[in-house]
Amino acid sequence: MGARKSRAEAGRSLRHRQSVETQLAELKHRLLEIGDLNAAGALLGWDHATYMPKCGAGARARQSATLSKLVHEKSVDPQLGKLLDALEPHAGRLPQDSDDASLIRVARRDFEKAIKVPAEYVARASAFGSTSYDAWTRARPANDFATMRPFLEMGVDLGREYAGFFAPYANIADPLIDGADEGMTTAAICSLFAALREALVPLVRAIAEQPPIDDGCLHGTFNEPAQLDFGLFVAKRIGYDLERGRLDKTHHPFCTTLSAGDVRITTRVDERDIGQSLFSILHEAGHALYEQGISSILEGTPLGSGASAGVHESQSRLWENMVGRDLAFWHHFYPALQRIFPDQLGGVTVESFYRAINKVEQSLIRTDADEVTYNLHIMMRFDLELDLLEGRLRVKDLPEAWRERMQADLGLVPPDDRDGCLQDVHWYGGAIGGGFQGYTIGNILSAQFFDAALKADPEISHEIAAGEYRRLHQWLRTHVYQYGRKFKPNELVERATGGEMSIGPYLSYLRNKYGELYRLQNI
Amino acid sequence: MGARKSRAEAGRSLRHRQSVETQLAELKHRLLEIGDLNAAGALLGWDHATYMPKCGAGARARQSATLSKLVHEKSVDPQLGKLLDALEPHAGRLPQDSDDASLIRVARRDFEKAIKVPAEYVARASAFGSTSYDAWTRARPANDFATMRPFLEMGVDLGREYAGFFAPYANIADPLIDGADEGMTTAAICSLFAALREALVPLVRAIAEQPPIDDGCLHGTFNEPAQLDFGLFVAKRIGYDLERGRLDKTHHPFCTTLSAGDVRITTRVDERDIGQSLFSILHEAGHALYEQGISSILEGTPLGSGASAGVHESQSRLWENMVGRDLAFWHHFYPALQRIFPDQLGGVTVESFYRAINKVEQSLIRTDADEVTYNLHIMMRFDLELDLLEGRLRVKDLPEAWRERMQADLGLVPPDDRDGCLQDVHWYGGAIGGGFQGYTIGNILSAQFFDAALKADPEISHEIAAGEYRRLHQWLRTHVYQYGRKFKPNELVERATGGEMSIGPYLSYLRNKYGELYRLQNI
């Protein structure tokens, strides 16, 4: 009897396992289909920004919206919800950090979010986003805020409407922030930014009191193909794999993942400014290293992408700034750059070049800002966006509010809206909210991860001094990249650095580097 | 009472119209969604063939298959069938050539075809096609027919299986041929090809008896960017609109439509052979002129593409051959080409160049074949394919059958399978059948359309003599392009040329041109 009973139990257990396996396979199949549609959408976007002929824009917006709509339909399919319900007990029996448990957990969170948003909203927001974006591409060069005002009003309304699907919330921006940086809240960011601001403002002031750095050597005539060749050369040297990627030109540089074997970067080139394409290539290559470093087992699942906007940005900033604006880097690569541009750089020392690429300057445009003032740009946008969402600021009063804040924070007043509140696409491409905090979180985390890597493996510093980045890359792959979206951002930070997100390493980095560059006392 | 009754009738009629309008809108919406997914699939294909990094191939095949599967699911949705049923009476009341009647008619034919093919077959054939294609890209350079044999056997089986869904048929190839060239049958093509063959064979023989043309001037060193610039220059001059298109490099040139505003061509460049890219650009630009000339009202519907493979090919061949290999064309454009390549062409007369680009030669490779022998390549493939499908020829005996037929038709025996039965992708990319007849139908129709245009508007000849192609382009747009798929191929030919498809104009064209070039008597 005992033996027969245990055979029966074994049989039930086998049937159960088979059923779990079947369910898991179906879950993965459904998620893969969503992933494939998202990848097709990403290619439509890449092509739009690189090679699409002018007259393709109208149909392209519609094709993208069709894919978004299908992705949403498949993401909220009740069958998907039933599968996740059925797999919940299985996930509970697995180690929390196993691939399958992570997949079920993350897919569940995505599903719960998606079903709160009506399909009608998704279609409306997508269609509006394309129209608004197209209007902005014309209105910004024309300095025409009046045209964009109703679009921005709609963007604010759409942001508020989106938040409404997730009520109740402590702050109306919370659901929007959580969409980009999971686990973060308005309150947490406000207190983080306040602390950072308290340290940054005196630093910016102290630098402003010093004689300005001369960055004239960056401005000359630098042949475009040579710039691109050199940019690609350094991107490869830090580990960007071109058998699984490529570089193209665009207006607004970005990185996009079409599959684990196809992670592309783009750049823009200014022949009169050698810094433009060089640092945008290093920045996007940093994003690409992250995507290329995700474990191949996670490909085609919702785990096969970065943990959050902030963590992603930490990698672009780490490679762009901690690595690419470091003196050791240029000790190694500057001779090659001088050989390419002998007339322009032959007489410029590596120290002068290093100082030029790290010049701190109060400036109007976020994307041109240096490491130190950049965060002030972000905080200002974050605060204004919050004022708009919370109804304290009306869209019609935005240009004036922008000018006042620029004057207060950076001592500059933009001469027009083109270089004022029209400068960023973020507010003109659909629902507003949650689009800015990731940049500063990224800056903070870039230093924290870099610091942790240097402490964990002292060999990294020696390699960097020799122009090698393999060990740094390896540490980041092991502690950050490989996990994709398996862990929430705060969990990932804790695992990789042994502590919570902290502004300490970032402030030390800035104080050391800029204290030396500007010969500052007592900062 | 009368007045009340007629108001009631008017009310019913209004309700009916509203309902028809609603149904028509829903039909168009559904077809547009299918069109958008097809366009996304086309972009995946274009990118695969142009810019995709090597390691993107695996995921790309899967992404394409996912889109194909979704397109099929949406194409056989029973709701679509019900809509078409409901709209049938409405279509019957409209003029047969109205846009809406044509749309309902063509959508109905597409639907009836699609529902005969099981989704499981579509997924299986798509997945097999990618695998087979990838194997072929490696096996052809390695001259490895043994590896491809099981793939080709599967391709034959899949072709037969596809045909089976459309049983009963007069010939197993009929459903496959009808898929590419609607309305054509095996019997019709066999009799068409027999008549053409009867005239071509003596022409080829007569030419072979003449002294060969020296085409040495085409073979030198021709800088790639300059070749591409010149190719694009002539493509624009014949009417290819680059605000709605672009040219990129690829291994196997093609034209693809991503929307009415985005019709792209590709080419391959051989720096040692100036004819390669030049005529492939003119060929693909011919396809693109057709797609760009379709009435914009038809965009995003199943009517917004070419009428058939054969009609499409007629336009690529018309612009490549009737226009681009004509002496008048080169009288106009040759000086520009000489200026670009003065060392290579400065001492070559336009007549010598004209003779070189029209050299007739028995050759091994279809895609390199001249206008006269090209059709013998096609007929041979068509016949062998029929033998395979009908079971008269086994795949293992194909290499030998290929060699025998080449010897018989062109007096040449390929030294290996690479330049024999492995040379065309058509048999190694999925189900076989129906892939070749369109080329020769295209040649026949190219002359028939060109002839009709010249007869209808004598000004066309004067313009051509002046290097202008606007009137020819206009005639083709009015009589062929604008209609898209509104009419079946035979109906379109009848409307445009006033008669059925006929080999007469094509034979006259070949006899006149090559009779003069080779100074032939009595042909």
HADDOCK unambig.tbl for C-alpha pairs under 7 A between the chains (distance, minus, plus):
assign (segid A and resid 33 and name CA) (segid B and resid 66 and name CA) 6.55 0.50 0.50
assign (segid A and resid 36 and name CA) (segid B and resid 63 and name CA) 4.99 0.50 0.50
assign (segid A and resid 36 and name CA) (segid B and resid 66 and name CA) 6.85 0.50 0.50
assign (segid A and resid 40 and name CA) (segid B and resid 40 and name CA) 6.54 0.50 0.50
assign (segid A and resid 53 and name CA) (segid B and resid 243 and name CA) 5.66 0.50 0.50
assign (segid A and resid 53 and name CA) (segid B and resid 244 and name CA) 5.65 0.50 0.50
assign (segid A and resid 53 and name CA) (segid B and resid 245 and name CA) 5.76 0.50 0.50
assign (segid A and resid 53 and name CA) (segid B and resid 246 and name CA) 6.74 0.50 0.50
assign (segid A and resid 53 and name CA) (segid B and resid 262 and name CA) 6.23 0.50 0.50
assign (segid A and resid 54 and name CA) (segid B and resid 243 and name CA) 5.67 0.50 0.50
assign (segid A and resid 54 and name CA) (segid B and resid 244 and name CA) 6.69 0.50 0.50
assign (segid A and resid 55 and name CA) (segid B and resid 243 and name CA) 5.96 0.50 0.50
assign (segid A and resid 55 and name CA) (segid B and resid 244 and name CA) 5.27 0.50 0.50
assign (segid A and resid 55 and name CA) (segid B and resid 261 and name CA) 4.66 0.50 0.50
assign (segid A and resid 55 and name CA) (segid B and resid 262 and name CA) 6.47 0.50 0.50
assign (segid A and resid 56 and name CA) (segid B and resid 244 and name CA) 6.64 0.50 0.50
assign (segid A and resid 56 and name CA) (segid B and resid 259 and name CA) 6.53 0.50 0.50
assign (segid A and resid 56 and name CA) (segid B and resid 261 and name CA) 4.58 0.50 0.50
assign (segid A and resid 56 and name CA) (segid B and resid 262 and name CA) 4.86 0.50 0.50
assign (segid A and resid 59 and name CA) (segid B and resid 259 and name CA) 6.22 0.50 0.50
assign (segid A and resid 63 and name CA) (segid B and resid 36 and name CA) 4.98 0.50 0.50
assign (segid A and resid 66 and name CA) (segid B and resid 33 and name CA) 6.55 0.50 0.50
assign (segid A and resid 66 and name CA) (segid B and resid 36 and name CA) 6.84 0.50 0.50
assign (segid A and resid 243 and name CA) (segid B and resid 53 and name CA) 5.66 0.50 0.50
assign (segid A and resid 243 and name CA) (segid B and resid 54 and name CA) 5.68 0.50 0.50
assign (segid A and resid 243 and name CA) (segid B and resid 55 and name CA) 5.96 0.50 0.50
assign (segid A and resid 244 and name CA) (segid B and resid 53 and name CA) 5.66 0.50 0.50
assign (segid A and resid 244 and name CA) (segid B and resid 54 and name CA) 6.71 0.50 0.50
assign (segid A and resid 244 and name CA) (segid B and resid 55 and name CA) 5.28 0.50 0.50
assign (segid A and resid 244 and name CA) (segid B and resid 56 and name CA) 6.66 0.50 0.50
assign (segid A and resid 245 and name CA) (segid B and resid 53 and name CA) 5.77 0.50 0.50
assign (segid A and resid 246 and name CA) (segid B and resid 53 and name CA) 6.74 0.50 0.50
assign (segid A and resid 259 and name CA) (segid B and resid 56 and name CA) 6.54 0.50 0.50
assign (segid A and resid 259 and name CA) (segid B and resid 59 and name CA) 6.23 0.50 0.50
assign (segid A and resid 261 and name CA) (segid B and resid 55 and name CA) 4.65 0.50 0.50
assign (segid A and resid 261 and name CA) (segid B and resid 56 and name CA) 4.59 0.50 0.50
assign (segid A and resid 262 and name CA) (segid B and resid 53 and name CA) 6.23 0.50 0.50
assign (segid A and resid 262 and name CA) (segid B and resid 55 and name CA) 6.48 0.50 0.50
assign (segid A and resid 262 and name CA) (segid B and resid 56 and name CA) 4.87 0.50 0.50
